Amino acid sequence: MTKILDQTKIILRLTKAEIVLLEAITLAAGFMIGHPFELPFDWSRFTLSLAGVSCLALAAGALNQIQERKQDAQMARTRDRPLPSGRVSLATASSLTILLLAMGTLLLSWVSTPVLVLGWAAVISYNGLYTLWWKKKLAFAAIPGAIPGALPIWIGFVAADGSLTDLRGYYLFAILFFWQMPHFWVLALKYSEDYNQGGFPTLPVAKGTGVTRFQITLWCLAYAALGLLSPLFFPIGILGLTGSLLTSTWLIFELLRFLRHPAQKTWLRFFLSINFSMMVYLFVITADLWSIWLHPRN
């Protein structure tokens, strides 16, 4: 039993399951926000979309570790990962990746062609463009690299709504897109030495701490402002308005705290604040829209 648990932990780390969990949550939010309320909830479509995207995301995580196994071996933060540590062979990791890609493709093909195309767009942009090119060459790689991380919520929305042109889906995509810059660059500041040793020209490595803090400030303010625009896209009531306003205000307060004391543990508090704010923005939209079912119905 212990051996099975250990192997499960290794596989979960190889596939970056903690990131996939977040992507699954955002996909679920996108599906619930996009689902027509006059129709019964489509559990089969929801399950297929969630399982299919999760499989592709797990495959992308494993493939990323295959692609970066040499760089991971050079960085203290990542040298204990399954491939550089030798706990998983390259053949095993490759076989698992292929299996997950096939499963994800099959599951999403049962949902719709647009959903399948968006799912593969996430894989190609992450493992192809970001991992092989942007991350190795561009100091601002986090900007185009945010595309695959923002796609799951749009995939969920399209899976429920069926439309690629609905502006509400683009708004949800934008929330996840803008969130990723301060999210990643705060981590890049904390682990800038590791990224330097691995040969990745992240913003702190290539441009310095001052430029990175300035960019974090710009993108965080834009992200907080974007979080207040949900009433332009959804019939948000007092719950959504209040939740979004309080979240944006709190996030800016944490940003100022981080800028005043960047060398202290405020980086972790700010990092957690960024992540929590994204969940709140999505929650208040979802909760406000679905609160219609709490109203008396004739």
N, C-alpha and C positions, 0 to 999 in steps of 0.2 A: 504494500500500500504506500509506504514511504517513497519507494522508488518511482511509483506512478505519479505521485504528487510532485516529486522533484523534476521529472521529465515534463510534466504539464507546465510547471513554472518556467522551465527553459524555453519551451515552445511559445509560451505567452510573451516572454521577453524577446524572443527572436522576431515575433510578428508585431511587436510594439502594441500589444493589446490594450494598454492604458490609453493610447491615442485613439485607437479604433473605438473604444467605448465612448469617448467624447464625440467622435464622428457619428456614431449610432444615435446618440442623444440628439444631436443637431438634425439628423435625418428624420427622426421621429417628430421633432418639433415642426420641421418643414411640412411633413405629411399632415399633421394635425391642423396646422394653420391653413394649408391649402385645400383640405377636404371640404367638399360642398356640404353644408350643414343640413340641407333639405334631404340628403340621401343617407341611408344607413351606413355606418362606418364599415369600410371595406377591409376587413381583417386579413383576408388572403393576400390582397395587393400590398398591404402594409407589411405583412410578414415576409413576403417574397422580396420586397424592396430592401427591408432591413437586413435580411440574411444575405442577399446578393451583394450589397454594398459592403457589408462587414467582411465577406469573403475576399472581395477585391482589395479592401483596405489592409486586411491581414497579409495578403500576398504582397502588397506594395511595401509593407513594413519589413517583411522578410527579404524581399528583393533589394531593398535599400541597404540592409545590413550585409547582403552578399556583395553589393557594389562597393561598399565602403569598409570592408573588413580590414584592409591594410591601414587605412587612416584611423579606424577605431583602435587598432593595436597600438597606435602611437599616443593616444590620449588617455590620461588617467581616468577620466569620467566614463570612458567607453571600452577600455581594454578588457573588462571582465564580461563583455557581451558573449553570447554563446559561440559565435564563430571565431573571434580572435583568441578566446580562452580555450578553444578546442573541445568544448562540451557538445558541439554539434558539428558534423562534417559538412563540407560544401555540397556533397551529393544529396544528403538528407535535406538540407535547406532548399536546394534547387527543386527537388521532387515535391516538397511541401508547397513551394511557391506555385509550381505548375498546377498542382491539384486544386489549390485555392482559386487560382485564376479561372480554371475551367468551371468550377462550381459556381463562382460568382457570375460568370458569363451566362451560364445556363439559367440561373435563377432570374437574372435581370431580363433575359430574353423573353421570359414568360410575363413580365410586367409590360414593357413596351420598348420599341426601338429607340425613342429619344432617351429613355432612362438608361438603357444599355450604352448608348453613345456617350452620355455624360459620365457614366461610371468609368468607361475606358479612357475618357478624356482626363479624368483625375489621375489614373494610373500613369498614362503617358506623360502628362505634364510633371508629375512628381518624380517618377523613376527615370524618365528620359531627359526632359529639359532641365528640371531643377537639380537632380542628383548628378547628372553627367556634365552639365554645362554651367547653369546659372550659379550654383553653389560654389563651384570651383573657380569661377572667373569674375563674378560680380560682387562688389561690396554691398550693393542694394538688392542682392538676390532674394531677400525676404519679400520684396514687393511682388514680383511675378510668381515667386514661390508660394504666395498665399492663395493662388488660384485653386490648386487641388484641395487645400484645406477648407475652402469656402464652398466647394461644389456639393458636398453631401446634403446640406440643407436645401439647396436648390433641387437636387435630385429627389428628395422627399416631397418637396412642393409639387414638382412636375409629375411625380408618380401619383399624387392624389388629385391634382387639378387637370393634368393632361396637357397643359399649355406651356410652350416655351416662350411665349411673348407677353405673358402676364407680368406687369411691372412689380407686383407684390413679390414674385419670386426673385427678381433682381434686387429688390430692397433687402430681402433676407440674405442673399449672397453678399451684398455690400457690408452688412453688419459683421459677418464672419470674416470678410476680407480685411476690413479696417482693423478689426480686433487683433489680427495676427502680427501686425508690425510692432506695437508696443510689447505684446506678449513675447515675441521672439527676441527683440533687441535687449530687453531687460535680462533675459537669460544669456544672451551673447556678451553683455557687459560682465556678468558674473563669471562666465567661463571663457573669457577672451583668451587666456593663456592656453587653454586646451585647444581651442579652435586654431590658434596660431601654430601649435605643435602639429596639428593635423593637416596644416596647409590650406585651411579654409579662410579666405579673405573676408570674414564677416565685417560688418560696419565698424565695430570697435577696433578690430585689428587693422583695417585698411585706412580708416578716417580718424580714429581716435575717440576718446571718451566724450569730449565736448560736442562733437558733431552727432554722436549717437544719442546723447541726452536731448539735444535740440530736435532731432528727428522723432524721438519718443514723444516729446511734448507736442509736436505738430500733429502726429498721427493720433495720439490719445485724445486731444481736443476735438479733432475731426470725428473720431469715433464716438465720443460723448455727445457731440452735436447730432450725429446721425441717429443715435439712440432715441432722440427726442422727436424724430420725424415720423414715427410710426403712425400717428393720426392721419397723415397725408395718404397712407396706403391701406389702412385698415380702419374699420369703424370702432375705434378704441374709445372706451368710456373712462370713467373716473379712476378705475383700478389701473388701467394701462398708463394713463397720463401721470398719475401720482407715482407709480412704481418707476417709470422711466425718468421722471424729473429727479426723484430722490437718488436714483442710481447714478445718474450723470453728475449730480452735485457731489456725491460721496467720492466718485472716481476722481474728479478734479482735485478734491481735497487730498486724496492719497497721492496724486501726482505731485502736488506741491510739497508734500511731506518728503517724498522720495527725492525731489530735486534739491531740497534744503539739506538733507542728510544722506547723500548717495552712498557713503562709505559704510554706513551702519546697516542693521538688519532690515531697514525700511524697504530694501529691494524685494525681499520675500513678501512682505505685506502688500506692496504695490503689485507684485506679480500675481498674488492670489486675488487681489481686488480686481484686476483686469479680467481674470478668468471668471470670477463670480459675477461680474457685471454682465458679461455676455450671456450667462445662464439666466440672469434676471430679466434682461431685455426680451429674450425669447419666451420666458415663462409668463411675463405679464401680457404679452400679445396673445399667447395660447390660452391663458386662463380667462382673459377678457372675452375673447371670441367664443370660447366654449361655455361661458357663463350663461349663454342663451338657454341652455338646457335646464338652468335653475329657475327660470321664469315660469310662472303658471301658463299652461297651454290649454287651449280650448279643444 
